[in-house]
Amino acid sequence: MNRFSQKERVVSLGIDLLLLLVICFFAFGSFYPPVGDSGFWFYTALLSVLVGSKIVTPFYVKPVDAISYAVPAFVSLMLVNNWGAWPIETKFSFFVVSALSATVFVSALLAIIFNNWGNERLQEVSNKIRIFLEVFAKPQVIYTPIIIFAMYAYHIGAPNELILISIAIILTVAMSTGDVVVKTFNRLRKITKIGLRVVDFAEIAAYQQPNIILLRQVKGSDLPLKKIVYVKDKHFNSKLVLTLDLVGRDNGVLIRSVEIASLPSSRYKELESIVSNDRAALIEDSYLQEICVKENIDLEEVGHVVGIVAPDSSIERLFFEVVDNINVEEGRLVTVTVQNQKILYQIVGGLTKEEVVHQKNTYGYLRAQAQQVGIWNEERRKLTQFSWLPNINEPVYLEAQEKYVIEPDTIGHFPNSNYQVKIGNINHLVTHNTAILGILGVGKSMLAIELLERMMSEGIKVVCLDLTDQYSIELSDYYNAPYEEACLTRLRTATEQDRDAWQENPEQGGSLPNLKNAFFEDLNGFINNTDGHVLKIYNPSEFVATRQDRAPGSFQLTPGNWQRGAPLFSVTPVEITKIVSETVLEILSAEMSDSAKVCLVYEEAHSLVPEWNSVVAEGDKHATSGTARAILQGRKFGLGCLLITQRTANVTKTILNQCNTIFAMRTFDDTGKDFLGNYIGRDYAQSLSSVKERHAVFFGRGSSCENPVLMKVNDRDEFRRIYREAHRPPVFPQPEAALPVAEEQQTATEFDDEIPF
């Protein structure tokens, strides 16, 4: 049976009935058969076949429908029962026909009882009976034998009537002239000017509010996925829907679609005249484009639908069911329309799910998770927070891939897009402290070097504590190497003076006091200079100084040989870090400032400011506390820090907790992810294990985005090429003119060598 609409089935029934009336006129001399035995085939059997097959159960027969067919059939047979007068052949035919009706009735009754019994085995039996009934309980199967019985019992002696009744059965039951006429009319209509615009049809299987429509594919048709389809809704305005995916079978293939536009009433009368109520039509492309232009629908954007909004979504977090998995990946941007605003979300994870879509059809699907990044402000070139959530089943669009065009003020971009990420305020990176966290080899140092170059271009001076000796090479254009080498020489010399000398006052013992003074002079000259020097680099491990921890006492060298003295201890890199940090704070504390003046860089911070349970020497605990105090107090004087580490768990949390800007790169340890979860959110933190190289989750006071974002950082060479066109590195004096202090120190050293002590 062709899957016609209800309106088309009524028309088909009318045609078949009209044909029957004509045949009756030729057979009986009137447009309807006489009442009685001669009309039994028409009134009891044939009408039941036509009405049942076209109106009541046009597609399938349920057990309750089987009972509604079997009972009238059996009762009608009992009413014409004339067992005593019939010959044996008629009795046998009557018995067979009655037995069929009775068997269908009993089977349907058992199917209903077994299905509601609650026993799994009986329910399996019920399902098998249902399969039997789908074939033998059709009105054609129940009533056609009754018609044949009536022909044999009441018309066998009238060949003219017998032939015409047989023709009626063939033309209405076997082939249905009405169906042929309706089908032919539809095909003719399709080749007209209007009909050519409709390519194929489908039925509406179900409406799932909001915005979801299940389409049942008509036999012989093939609705493609990701295509716009016209739907005529008899209760509301017609709609344009987008076919999404196959979700099961129910007397045909079920296709899920989502509404993308509601069409004004009566605007497209030509389509309404072709498509029946609760039917869908695939429109020819050129005509579809005309409609989309009128309705302001972006066909290209519709092609980027990758899912629909799923339950449990919130303002910050979007869950969506993925229907197109080809280009979906972590970090990609998707958009959803909320209150006529285009809201951006970033994919951070996914999982598999399963659910029932229609009756007993289940299907598995991917459920993606995304975090809101906000609304893109084109004028300000930044993203701002949106304070509401999308409707369920709203289409989710994948942002088109675009080549990133680096600009001087962009720190990176969203993966596979040209949505740029910027530093909101370079001063906030310093005064509110910044941390770059991630495992070895993911691009931490290159990101730090870019940030430092931006700081120095804005006049912020950088004091870098670098155990890797990498920064002097990568930032060589900002680093006056000859001048700085002379400064380092003076510091090394200070560590050698009085290295083995103890004092009555422990604070004056060893070479540490000399080194502190040398650091103060060096940093004071650097911070207060106006000659273009903006970068100072120390490697704390190269300063081999000594310190005296307690007052001197007498100890025995050999029997009878006593000597007074005090032990001296080597100064650790952690203590050097404390000295530098406190010295910078001391110099800056003369004047308060709202803007950043100096940024302290702790490269390999787990070795410079370790957590209390990760220190190598006991004195490092006190040193780390001193560094932390300097950072805590430094903000009001324009002092802050940039902390870089691959071991989040081993860095003092006193400083980490003060970092209001975070760049979180790939990390595996749970301690680090738990800590970062408090900053960037649990969802982003859990995704850090799979973050690619040169990608980072960026969040905090220094970001131009109000929410955490996963970004791809700039390529170092591309950044230098673009950034230095607008921000030239400083030009330093010639080496000969850059060493007056060093020459003075050398002269003083030679003079000191000539004076005996």
Secondary structure, DSSP 8 states (H G I E B T S, - for coil): -----HHHHHHHHHHHHHHHHHHHHHHHSSSS--SSGGGHIIIIIIHHHHHIIIII-SS---HHHHHHHHHHHHHHHHHT--TTTS-HHHHHHHHHHHHHHHHHHHHHHHHHHHHTS--HHHHHHHHHHHHHHHHHTSHHHHHHHHHHHHHHHHSTT-HHHHHHHHHHHIIIIIS-HHHHHHHHHHHHHHTSTTGGGEEEEEEEEEEETTTEEEEEE-TT----SS-EEEEE-SSS--EEEEEEEEEEESSSEEEEEEEEEE--TTTTHHHHHHS-TTEEEEE-HHHHHHHHHHTT--HHHHTTEEEEE-TT--SSEEEEEES--SS--TT-EEEEEETTEEEEEEEEEEEEEEEEEETTEEEEEEEEEEEEEEEEETTTTEEE-------TT-EEEE---------TTEEEE-TTS--EEEBS-HHHHHHT-EEEE--TTSSHHHHHHHHHHHHHHTT-EEEEE-SSS-HHHHTGGG--HHHHHHHHHHHHHHHHTTTT---SSGGG-SSHHHHHHHHHHHHHHHHT--SS--EEEE-GGG---EEE-S--EEEEEETTEEEEE--EEE--HHHHHHHHHHHHHHHHTTS--SS--EEEEEETHHHHSB-GGG-SSTHHHHHHHHHHHHHHHHGGGTEEEEEEES-GGGB-HHHHTT--EEEE-----HHHHHHHHHHH-HHHHHGGGG--TTEEEEEETTBSSSS-EEEEE--HHHHHHHHHHHS-------GGGG-HHHHHHHHHHHHHHHS--
